[in-house]
Amino acid sequence: MSDENPKKDVNDWVTGDEPATGPQLSYLQTLARETGEEVPRNLTKAEASRMIERLQQASPRTARPGASREGPADGP
């Protein structure tokens, strides 16, 4: 087994500019509800993937403990 990270950069995806998939959009809607954001129309697969990663960090349900978020955790 290789030690290389199998995750490919979304900028290198051959299908990255195709429309986002149904499962991506469904998961984005869930994350958007949890974070109070809107999901833009006509996202590509790559854009949806980037947004999923960003919203996962912002969602109280999926954020990794200790992961940095925008702004200080305890306030100013």
C-alpha positions in Angstrom: 0.0 0.0 0.0 1.3 3.5 -0.9 1.9 6.2 1.7 0.7 8.9 -0.8 -2.5 10.7 -0.1 -5.1 9.4 -2.6 -7.1 12.6 -2.3 -6.8 14.5 -5.5 -6.9 18.3 -5.6 -10.3 19.4 -7.0 -8.5 21.7 -9.4 -7.0 18.5 -11.0 -10.4 16.7 -11.4 -11.2 15.8 -15.0 -14.9 16.1 -14.3 -14.6 19.1 -11.9 -16.4 21.5 -14.1 -19.4 19.2 -14.6 -22.6 20.0 -12.6 -22.6 19.0 -8.9 -24.0 15.6 -8.2 -27.3 15.0 -6.4 -25.6 13.6 -3.3 -23.2 16.6 -3.2 -26.2 19.0 -3.4 -28.2 17.1 -0.8 -25.2 17.1 1.7 -24.6 20.8 1.0 -28.2 21.6 1.8 -27.8 19.9 5.2 -24.6 21.7 6.0 -26.0 25.0 4.8 -29.0 24.6 7.1 -26.6 23.9 10.0 -24.4 26.9 9.3 -27.0 29.4 8.1 -25.6 29.7 4.6 -27.1 29.5 1.2 -26.1 27.1 -1.5 -25.5 28.9 -4.8 -27.2 27.6 -8.0 -25.4 25.8 -10.7 -22.4 24.7 -8.7 -19.8 22.5 -10.4 -18.5 19.3 -8.8 -15.3 21.0 -7.8 -17.1 24.1 -6.3 -19.5 21.8 -4.4 -16.5 19.8 -3.0 -14.8 23.0 -1.8 -18.0 24.3 -0.2 -18.6 21.0 1.5 -15.1 21.1 3.0 -15.6 24.7 4.2 -19.0 24.1 5.7 -17.9 20.9 7.4 -15.5 23.1 9.4 -18.2 25.5 10.3 -20.9 23.0 11.2 -21.2 22.2 14.9 -22.0 18.6 14.0 -19.1 17.9 11.7 -16.3 20.3 12.7 -13.2 18.6 14.1 -12.5 19.4 17.7 -9.6 21.9 17.9 -9.9 22.7 14.2 -9.3 26.4 13.5 -12.4 28.4 12.5 -12.8 32.0 11.5 -12.3 34.2 14.6 -11.3 33.2 18.1 -13.3 30.5 19.8 -13.7 32.4 23.1 -14.3 35.8 21.6 -12.2 38.9 21.8 
